[in-house]
Amino acid sequence: MMSNRYNLSNIADINDKKIFFDTNILLYLFWATGSSWEKTYANLYSRLNHQNNSYVIDFLVISEFINRAIKMEYQNYLDENGLTSKEYKYKDYRDSQDGKEALKDIYTIVSSEILDSFEVVEKAYSSDAISSMFIVDNLDFTDKAIEKICSENSFILLTNDRDFKDSRIDILSCNKNLK
């Protein structure tokens, strides 16, 4: 089966489809990353919201979103205070009042913006399914799990991660390296 690649110019072709959001897209949309991709994906998301698409995520994406957002806040804290990670450890930040406030904000975003708008799907992994992902390629292990979920459910993956370039799943992206 040939996989499709979609972008802003042909987004109308995926009306009424389930879109699985990768962590990088959720960060661009719901957390300040400072990336130039934020406006691009906000535009794409706005256009998707005017179609009849539904949005899907899983526990792995939620977990990765939370962990990456708090690590970004940790790095911001280090930068703002002229500290290095050797001087102020991540776990010390996470357990501090600033870290707890950041986590509280992250949890609020996940609860009010993501869980309220996305269907959470799960996959049970057998030993064989896990073993089948022990292939050395461009995808990290979480990406392999996302690829499997999208493949088995005919979801379109919305991602900016060029590591998915050779994946045999349908992908929506603004990243020209994912054609």
C-alpha positions, 0 to 999 in steps of 0.5 A: 500500500502506498502511503500519502503525504499531505500538507497545507495545500492539500489539507481538504483531501483529508476531511473526515479523517482521524489525525494522530498528533505527534508530540512535537505538534502538541508542543508547537500548539499548546506550549511556548517552544520558541520555534518558528514552526508554532505559527505554521502549525497553528494555521494548519490546526485552525484549518483542520478545525474547520473540517470534519476531522477528529483528533487522536493521541495516546498515553505515550504522546501525553507522557512525552509532552509532559516530560518535554515541556517540564524539561523546557521549563527547566532549561528556561530556568537555568538560562534565566538564572545563569545556571548550568545543569551541574549547578542545579539538577533537573530533579531539584528544579522539578521538586522546587516551587518553580518546578511544581508551578510549571508542572501544574501549568503543564497538567492544566494544558493537558487536561483542558486543551488536549484531553478535552479535544482529543480521543485517547487511544491505546494499544496493548503490546504483546512480546511479539509486537514489542520484539517486532520493533527491535529494528535499527532505523531512523525511528526512536522506540516511541516513534515506532509505537506511534507508527504501529498505532497509526498503521493499524488504525489508518490514522494520519500522523500529524508530525514535523519529525523528519525521522518518519520520512520513510514510514509507510503511513499517511502523514500530514506535515508542513516539513518539506523533508517529509515528502 
